[in-house]
């Protein structure tokens, strides 16, 4: 009878210990999944205490025991982590050991300018706008093919490739901008360098940026590229509204005659040839269009209300068709 009572007591104690262990290892369900930062040189005890204090685990002591039992003491990696609400103590420990640092997702649309890209990136709390601007002056993100002109505010304009990026929170502003330039190089540099024309990489990207901003429909980009080439071949001024918009201090919903007088090397109504550099970041379709433009005799075009364009060969025909839409 006494032996049975002792066995029953041991069973109760073991069960209690198990349930307590299970409870301490369960997720704590914090109100929201915020970033968790482990500083370099943090001890296991400091990490465990930080996890408990911030509400990610119930027991710092159990975390320490788990790390020690699995010989993870030297494997906890510094960095920024983003745990999922509902992760238990073991999942959290294993993520820190694996070094699966948090990342954030950002989409840079086609046709964004450097200023718009900086604004988009600085919407993330951990990225400082001033740091991004300073990074643009860093030699580590300069390339030989960038425009070398005092008329260009940002040499990187047009070369920060528009795409969706998964970026680590550990990356500084220089690294982020370099990722975008490297993406351009990986996708397009060889094709632009090895093309059998006299255009430089900067000129090709400038051409593509004009096409990107002038064409709303992807299927029209090769034809608009062809019109731009036709005008250049005949030494005509390009007279593109997109270049005027870029030259203006503030964007306008519609370019008016008064805007055409803006004093800027980018104003293709006043200056012949290409602008000194790109006016935005062109995407794949625009870059492909300037490498393989659609041949035609067109020299003029204007936009319909739906974003498509009417193309004409002569200025007289251009005016006649334009009157039909006024």
Sine and cosine of phi, psi and omega as CSV:
sin_phi,cos_phi,sin_psi,cos_psi,sin_omega,cos_omega
0.00,0.00,-0.69,0.72,0.02,-1.00
-0.92,0.40,-0.64,0.77,-0.01,-1.00
-0.91,0.42,-0.65,0.76,0.00,-1.00
-0.90,0.44,-0.60,0.80,0.00,-1.00
-0.92,0.39,-0.63,0.78,0.01,-1.00
-0.91,0.42,-0.68,0.73,0.02,-1.00
-0.89,0.45,-0.64,0.77,0.02,-1.00
-0.90,0.44,-0.67,0.74,0.02,-1.00
-0.89,0.46,-0.68,0.73,0.03,-1.00
-0.88,0.47,-0.64,0.77,0.01,-1.00
-0.89,0.46,-0.67,0.74,0.01,-1.00
-0.90,0.44,-0.68,0.73,0.00,-1.00
-0.90,0.44,-0.68,0.73,0.01,-1.00
-0.90,0.44,-0.70,0.71,0.01,-1.00
-0.89,0.45,-0.65,0.76,0.02,-1.00
-0.90,0.44,-0.66,0.75,0.01,-1.00
-0.91,0.42,-0.64,0.77,-0.01,-1.00
-0.90,0.44,-0.73,0.68,-0.04,-1.00
-0.92,0.39,-0.56,0.83,0.06,-1.00
-0.92,0.38,-0.68,0.73,0.05,-1.00
-0.87,0.50,-0.73,0.68,-0.02,-1.00
-0.88,0.48,-0.65,0.76,0.00,-1.00
-0.90,0.43,-0.70,0.71,-0.04,-1.00
-0.92,0.39,-0.43,0.90,-0.02,-1.00
-1.00,0.04,-0.22,0.97,-0.05,-1.00
-0.92,0.39,0.38,-0.92,0.10,-1.00
-0.87,0.49,0.50,-0.87,0.00,-1.00
-0.99,-0.17,-0.21,0.98,0.02,-1.00
0.79,0.61,0.92,0.38,0.10,-1.00
-0.90,0.45,0.30,-0.96,-0.09,-1.00
-0.88,0.48,-0.61,0.79,0.03,-1.00
-0.50,-0.87,0.44,-0.90,-0.04,-1.00
-0.99,0.12,1.00,0.01,0.03,-1.00
-1.00,-0.01,0.23,-0.97,0.01,-1.00
-0.94,0.35,0.57,-0.82,0.03,-1.00
-0.86,-0.50,0.87,-0.49,-0.10,-0.99
-0.95,-0.31,0.83,-0.56,0.11,-0.99
-0.97,-0.26,0.90,-0.44,-0.01,-1.00
-0.97,0.26,0.50,-0.87,0.03,-1.00
-0.87,0.49,0.72,-0.70,0.02,-1.00
1.00,0.02,0.04,1.00,0.00,-1.00
-0.93,0.38,0.68,-0.74,0.01,-1.00
-0.99,0.17,0.25,-0.97,0.05,-1.00
-0.86,0.52,-0.68,0.73,-0.02,-1.00
-0.90,0.44,-0.66,0.75,0.00,-1.00
-0.91,0.42,-0.65,0.76,0.02,-1.00
-0.91,0.42,-0.70,0.71,0.00,-1.00
-0.87,0.49,-0.71,0.70,-0.01,-1.00
-0.90,0.44,-0.64,0.77,0.01,-1.00
-0.90,0.44,-0.66,0.75,0.03,-1.00
-0.88,0.47,-0.66,0.75,0.01,-1.00
-0.94,0.35,-0.69,0.73,-0.03,-1.00
-0.89,0.46,-0.57,0.82,-0.02,-1.00
-1.00,0.03,0.04,1.00,0.14,-0.99
1.00,0.06,0.26,0.97,-0.03,-1.00
-1.00,0.06,-0.48,0.88,0.03,-1.00
-0.73,-0.68,0.33,-0.94,0.00,-1.00
-1.00,0.03,-0.47,0.88,-0.13,-0.99
-0.69,-0.73,0.93,-0.37,0.09,-1.00
-0.90,0.43,-0.59,0.81,-0.03,-1.00
-0.90,0.44,-0.69,0.73,0.01,-1.00
-0.90,0.43,-0.61,0.80,0.05,-1.00
-0.87,0.49,-0.71,0.70,0.02,-1.00
-0.87,0.50,-0.70,0.71,-0.02,-1.00
-0.88,0.48,-0.70,0.71,-0.01,-1.00
-0.88,0.48,-0.69,0.73,-0.01,-1.00
-0.90,0.43,-0.68,0.73,-0.03,-1.00
-0.93,0.37,-0.71,0.70,-0.01,-1.00
-0.86,0.52,-0.61,0.80,-0.04,-1.00
-1.00,-0.04,0.10,0.99,0.04,-1.00
0.84,0.54,0.70,0.72,0.00,-1.00
-0.99,-0.12,0.08,1.00,-0.16,-0.99
-0.79,0.61,-0.67,0.74,-0.03,-1.00
-1.00,0.00,0.08,1.00,-0.09,-1.00
-0.97,-0.26,-0.10,1.00,0.00,-1.00
-0.96,0.28,0.87,-0.49,-0.17,-0.99
-0.98,-0.20,0.71,-0.71,0.07,-1.00
-0.91,0.42,0.46,-0.89,0.02,-1.00
0.48,-0.88,-0.09,-1.00,0.01,-1.00
-0.95,-0.30,0.82,-0.57,-0.06,-1.00
-0.86,-0.51,0.45,-0.90,0.08,-1.00
-0.74,-0.67,0.99,-0.13,-0.02,-1.00
-0.98,0.21,0.44,-0.90,0.08,-1.00
-1.00,0.09,0.64,-0.77,0.11,-0.99
-0.88,0.47,0.84,-0.55,-0.07,-1.00
0.94,-0.33,-0.13,0.99,0.10,-1.00
-0.93,0.37,0.70,-0.71,0.04,-1.00
-1.00,0.01,0.02,-1.00,-0.07,-1.00
-0.84,0.54,-0.64,0.77,-0.07,-1.00
-0.95,0.33,-0.66,0.75,0.03,-1.00
-0.89,0.47,-0.65,0.76,0.00,-1.00
-0.91,0.42,-0.72,0.69,0.01,-1.00
-0.88,0.48,-0.69,0.73,-0.03,-1.00
-0.92,0.40,-0.55,0.83,0.04,-1.00
-0.92,0.39,-0.65,0.76,0.01,-1.00
-0.92,0.39,-0.62,0.78,0.02,-1.00
-0.92,0.39,-0.63,0.78,-0.04,-1.00
-0.97,0.26,-0.27,0.96,0.00,-1.00
0.96,0.29,0.41,0.91,0.01,-1.00
-0.97,0.24,0.99,0.15,-0.05,-1.00
-0.94,0.33,0.38,-0.93,-0.03,-1.00
-0.94,0.34,0.50,-0.86,0.10,-1.00
-0.73,-0.68,0.32,-0.95,0.05,-1.00
-0.80,-0.60,0.44,-0.90,-0.10,-0.99
-0.94,-0.35,0.76,-0.65,0.02,-1.00
-0.67,-0.74,0.67,-0.74,0.04,-1.00
-0.93,-0.35,0.82,-0.57,0.09,-1.00
-0.97,-0.25,0.94,-0.34,-0.04,-1.00
-0.94,0.34,0.40,-0.91,0.12,-0.99
-0.88,0.48,0.66,-0.75,0.03,-1.00
1.00,0.00,0.03,1.00,0.07,-1.00
-0.96,0.28,0.60,-0.80,0.12,-0.99
-1.00,0.02,0.16,-0.99,0.06,-1.00
-0.83,0.55,-0.71,0.70,-0.02,-1.00
-0.88,0.48,-0.62,0.78,0.03,-1.00
-0.94,0.34,-0.58,0.82,0.04,-1.00
-0.92,0.39,-0.68,0.73,0.05,-1.00
-0.87,0.50,-0.69,0.72,0.01,-1.00
-0.89,0.46,-0.69,0.73,-0.01,-1.00
-0.89,0.46,-0.72,0.70,-0.02,-1.00
-0.92,0.40,-0.61,0.79,-0.05,-1.00
-0.97,0.26,-0.04,1.00,0.12,-0.99
-0.94,0.33,-0.32,0.95,0.07,-1.00
-0.99,0.12,0.73,-0.68,-0.15,-0.99
-0.86,0.52,-0.51,0.86,-0.10,-0.99
-1.00,0.05,-0.04,1.00,-0.02,-1.00
-0.94,-0.34,0.83,-0.56,-0.03,-1.00
-1.00,-0.09,0.75,-0.66,-0.03,-1.00
-0.88,0.48,-0.64,0.77,0.01,-1.00
-0.90,0.43,-0.60,0.80,0.05,-1.00
-0.89,0.46,-0.64,0.77,0.02,-1.00
-0.90,0.43,-0.69,0.73,0.01,-1.00
-0.89,0.46,-0.68,0.73,0.03,-1.00
-0.90,0.43,-0.58,0.81,0.00,-1.00
-0.90,0.44,-0.50,0.86,0.02,-1.00
-0.90,0.43,-0.33,0.94,0.03,-1.00
-1.00,-0.06,-0.06,1.00,-0.08,-1.00
-0.97,0.23,0.71,-0.70,-0.01,-1.00
-0.88,0.48,-0.38,0.93,-0.06,-1.00
-0.95,0.33,-0.25,0.97,0.05,-1.00
-0.90,-0.44,0.40,0.92,0.08,-1.00
-0.99,-0.16,0.56,-0.83,0.00,-1.00
-0.75,-0.66,0.45,-0.89,-0.02,-1.00
-0.90,0.43,-0.46,0.89,-0.07,-1.00
-1.00,0.06,-0.07,1.00,0.07,-1.00
-0.90,0.44,0.47,-0.88,0.06,-1.00
-0.88,0.48,0.73,-0.68,0.00,-1.00
-0.96,-0.28,0.99,0.15,-0.08,-1.00
-0.50,-0.87,0.65,-0.76,0.05,-1.00
-0.95,0.33,-0.21,0.98,0.00,-1.00
-0.99,0.17,-0.18,0.98,-0.04,-1.00
-0.99,-0.15,0.84,-0.54,0.00,-1.00
-0.95,0.32,-0.76,0.65,-0.02,-1.00
-0.86,-0.52,0.95,-0.32,0.05,-1.00
-0.86,0.51,-0.40,0.92,-0.02,-1.00
-0.98,0.18,-0.12,0.99,-0.01,-1.00
-0.82,0.57,0.79,-0.61,0.02,-1.00
1.00,-0.04,-0.29,0.96,-0.10,-0.99
-0.96,-0.29,0.00,1.00,0.13,-0.99
-1.00,0.03,0.99,-0.15,-0.26,-0.97
-0.92,0.40,0.74,-0.68,0.02,-1.00
-0.96,0.26,0.85,-0.52,-0.08,-1.00
-0.19,-0.98,0.05,-1.00,0.13,-0.99
-0.98,-0.19,0.79,-0.61,-0.11,-0.99
-0.86,-0.51,0.66,-0.75,0.22,-0.97
-0.97,-0.24,0.94,-0.34,-0.15,-0.99
-0.90,-0.43,0.62,-0.78,0.03,-1.00
-0.96,0.27,0.59,-0.81,0.08,-1.00
-0.91,0.42,-0.29,0.96,-0.02,-1.00
-0.98,0.18,-0.22,0.97,-0.07,-1.00
-0.97,0.25,0.70,-0.71,0.09,-1.00
-1.00,0.05,0.02,-1.00,-0.09,-1.00
-0.89,0.46,-0.63,0.78,0.02,-1.00
-0.88,0.48,-0.71,0.71,-0.02,-1.00
-0.90,0.44,-0.65,0.76,0.00,-1.00
-0.89,0.46,-0.75,0.67,-0.02,-1.00
-0.91,0.41,-0.58,0.81,0.03,-1.00
-0.91,0.42,-0.60,0.80,0.05,-1.00
-0.85,0.53,-0.66,0.75,-0.03,-1.00
-0.94,0.33,-0.65,0.76,0.04,-1.00
-0.92,0.39,-0.66,0.75,0.02,-1.00
-0.89,0.46,-0.59,0.81,0.04,-1.00
-0.89,0.46,-0.67,0.74,0.08,-1.00
-0.87,0.50,-0.72,0.70,-0.04,-1.00
-0.90,0.44,-0.67,0.74,-0.02,-1.00
-0.90,0.43,-0.58,0.82,-0.07,-1.00
-1.00,0.04,-0.58,0.81,-0.26,-0.97
-0.76,-0.65,-0.26,0.96,-0.15,-0.99
-0.88,0.48,-0.72,0.70,-0.02,-1.00
-0.88,0.48,-0.70,0.71,-0.02,-1.00
-0.89,0.46,-0.62,0.78,-0.02,-1.00
-0.97,0.26,-0.60,0.80,-0.02,-1.00
-0.94,0.35,-0.60,0.80,-0.15,-0.99
-0.99,-0.14,0.22,0.98,0.03,-1.00
-0.97,0.23,0.59,-0.81,-0.12,-0.99
-1.00,0.05,0.86,0.50,0.09,-1.00
-0.65,-0.76,0.05,-1.00,-0.02,-1.00
-1.00,-0.05,0.05,1.00,-0.02,-1.00
-0.97,0.23,0.64,-0.77,0.06,-1.00
-0.99,0.13,0.17,-0.99,0.05,-1.00
-0.86,0.51,-0.70,0.71,0.01,-1.00
-0.87,0.49,-0.66,0.75,-0.02,-1.00
-0.93,0.38,-0.64,0.77,0.05,-1.00
-0.88,0.47,-0.71,0.70,-0.02,-1.00
-0.93,0.38,-0.57,0.82,0.09,-1.00
-0.89,0.46,-0.73,0.68,0.05,-1.00
-0.85,0.53,-0.72,0.70,-0.02,-1.00
-0.90,0.45,-0.58,0.81,0.01,-1.00
-0.92,0.38,-0.57,0.82,0.06,-1.00
-0.91,0.42,-0.71,0.71,0.03,-1.00
-0.88,0.47,-0.68,0.74,-0.01,-1.00
-0.85,0.52,-0.69,0.73,-0.08,-1.00
-0.99,0.12,-0.41,0.91,-0.03,-1.00
-1.00,0.08,-0.54,0.84,-0.12,-0.99
-0.97,-0.23,0.80,-0.59,0.10,-1.00
-1.00,0.00,-0.47,0.88,-0.05,-1.00
-0.98,-0.21,0.77,-0.64,-0.03,-1.00
-0.86,0.51,-0.61,0.79,-0.07,-1.00
-0.93,0.36,-0.30,0.95,0.01,-1.00
-1.00,-0.04,-0.16,0.99,-0.08,-1.00
-0.88,0.48,-0.69,0.72,0.04,-1.00
-0.88,0.48,-0.60,0.80,0.00,-1.00
-0.94,0.34,-0.66,0.75,0.06,-1.00
-0.91,0.41,-0.61,0.79,0.08,-1.00
-0.87,0.49,-0.66,0.75,0.02,-1.00
-0.89,0.45,-0.63,0.78,0.03,-1.00
-0.90,0.44,-0.67,0.74,0.01,-1.00
-0.89,0.47,-0.69,0.73,0.05,-1.00
-0.89,0.46,-0.66,0.75,0.01,-1.00
-0.86,0.51,-0.68,0.74,-0.01,-1.00
-0.92,0.40,-0.67,0.75,0.03,-1.00
-0.89,0.46,-0.66,0.75,-0.01,-1.00
-0.89,0.45,-0.51,0.86,-0.01,-1.00
-0.99,-0.13,0.20,0.98,0.01,-1.00
0.84,0.55,0.55,0.83,0.09,-1.00
-1.00,-0.01,0.54,-0.84,0.14,-0.99
-0.92,0.39,0.62,-0.79,-0.07,-1.00
-0.93,0.36,-0.60,0.80,0.06,-1.00
0.77,0.64,0.85,0.53,-0.02,-1.00
-0.97,-0.26,0.79,-0.61,-0.01,-1.00
-0.87,0.49,-0.53,0.85,-0.03,-1.00
-0.87,0.49,-0.56,0.83,0.01,-1.00
-0.95,0.30,-0.52,0.85,0.06,-1.00
-0.93,0.37,-0.69,0.73,0.04,-1.00
-0.84,0.55,-0.67,0.74,0.00,-1.00
-0.91,0.42,-0.58,0.82,-0.04,-1.00
-0.97,0.25,-0.43,0.90,-0.02,-1.00
-0.95,0.32,0.55,-0.84,0.02,-1.00
-0.92,0.40,-0.60,0.80,0.05,-1.00
-0.81,-0.58,0.68,-0.74,0.03,-1.00
-0.90,0.43,0.53,-0.85,0.05,-1.00
-0.85,-0.53,0.43,-0.90,-0.01,-1.00
-0.95,0.32,-0.44,0.90,0.01,-1.00
-0.51,-0.86,0.74,-0.68,0.02,-1.00
-0.98,0.22,0.83,-0.56,0.01,-1.00
-0.96,-0.28,0.17,-0.99,-0.05,-1.00
-0.85,0.53,-0.61,0.80,0.00,-1.00
-0.89,0.46,-0.51,0.86,0.01,-1.00
-0.94,0.33,-0.40,0.92,-0.07,-1.00
-0.93,0.36,-0.18,0.98,-0.02,-1.00
-0.99,-0.11,0.08,1.00,-0.03,-1.00
-0.86,0.52,0.75,-0.66,-0.07,-1.00
-0.99,0.11,0.98,-0.20,-0.03,-1.00
-0.36,-0.93,0.60,-0.80,0.08,-1.00
-0.91,0.41,-0.23,0.97,0.03,-1.00
-1.00,0.07,-0.21,0.98,-0.04,-1.00
-0.97,0.23,0.97,-0.22,-0.06,-1.00
-0.99,0.15,0.04,1.00,0.18,-0.98
-0.99,0.16,-0.46,0.89,-0.03,-1.00
-0.98,-0.22,-0.41,0.91,-0.10,-1.00
-0.88,-0.47,0.62,-0.78,0.03,-1.00
-0.99,0.12,0.34,-0.94,0.05,-1.00
0.97,0.25,-0.25,-0.97,-0.01,-1.00
-0.99,0.17,0.43,-0.90,0.17,-0.98
-0.88,0.47,0.25,-0.97,-0.03,-1.00
-0.92,0.40,-0.30,0.95,0.00,-1.00
-0.28,-0.96,0.08,-1.00,0.02,-1.00
-0.87,0.49,0.38,-0.92,0.02,-1.00
-0.94,-0.34,0.02,1.00,0.02,-1.00
-0.07,-1.00,0.07,-1.00,0.04,-1.00
-1.00,-0.02,0.94,-0.33,0.02,-1.00
-0.98,0.22,0.50,-0.86,0.04,-1.00
-1.00,-0.09,-0.14,-0.99,-0.07,-1.00
-0.84,0.54,-0.71,0.70,-0.07,-1.00
-0.89,0.45,-0.66,0.75,-0.01,-1.00
-0.93,0.36,-0.66,0.75,0.03,-1.00
-0.91,0.41,-0.64,0.76,0.05,-1.00
-0.91,0.42,-0.58,0.82,-0.04,-1.00
-0.91,0.42,-0.63,0.78,-0.02,-1.00
-0.97,0.23,-0.34,0.94,0.09,-1.00
-0.99,0.11,-0.50,0.86,0.03,-1.00
-0.72,-0.69,0.95,0.33,-0.02,-1.00
-0.94,0.34,0.42,-0.91,0.06,-1.00
-0.99,0.10,0.82,-0.57,-0.04,-1.00
-0.97,0.23,0.65,-0.76,0.05,-1.00
-0.28,-0.96,0.06,-1.00,0.09,-1.00
-0.98,-0.19,0.17,0.99,-0.07,-1.00
-0.95,0.30,0.62,-0.78,0.08,-1.00
-0.82,-0.57,-0.21,0.98,-0.09,-1.00
-0.70,-0.72,0.44,-0.90,0.14,-0.99
-0.35,-0.94,0.37,-0.93,0.13,-0.99
-0.54,-0.84,0.37,-0.93,-0.13,-0.99
-1.00,0.04,0.68,-0.74,0.22,-0.98
-0.98,0.20,0.23,-0.97,0.05,-1.00
-0.86,0.51,-0.45,0.89,-0.03,-1.00
-1.00,0.07,0.04,1.00,0.04,-1.00
0.99,-0.12,-0.25,0.97,0.10,-1.00
-0.98,0.21,0.13,-0.99,-0.10,-0.99
-0.81,-0.59,0.48,-0.87,0.18,-0.98
-0.98,-0.17,0.80,-0.61,-0.03,-1.00
-0.94,-0.34,0.67,-0.74,0.01,-1.00
-0.67,-0.74,0.32,-0.95,-0.06,-1.00
-1.00,-0.07,-0.51,0.86,-0.06,-1.00
-0.84,-0.55,0.34,-0.94,0.00,-1.00
-0.92,0.38,-0.60,0.80,0.01,-1.00
-0.88,0.47,-0.71,0.71,0.04,-1.00
-0.91,0.42,-0.60,0.80,0.04,-1.00
-0.85,0.52,-0.72,0.69,-0.01,-1.00
-0.91,0.41,-0.66,0.75,-0.01,-1.00
-0.89,0.45,-0.70,0.71,0.01,-1.00
-0.93,0.37,-0.58,0.82,0.00,-1.00
-0.90,0.43,-0.61,0.79,0.01,-1.00
-0.90,0.43,-0.49,0.87,0.02,-1.00
-0.89,0.45,-0.41,0.91,-0.05,-1.00
-0.97,-0.26,0.16,0.99,0.00,-1.00
-0.97,-0.25,0.00,0.00,0.00,0.00
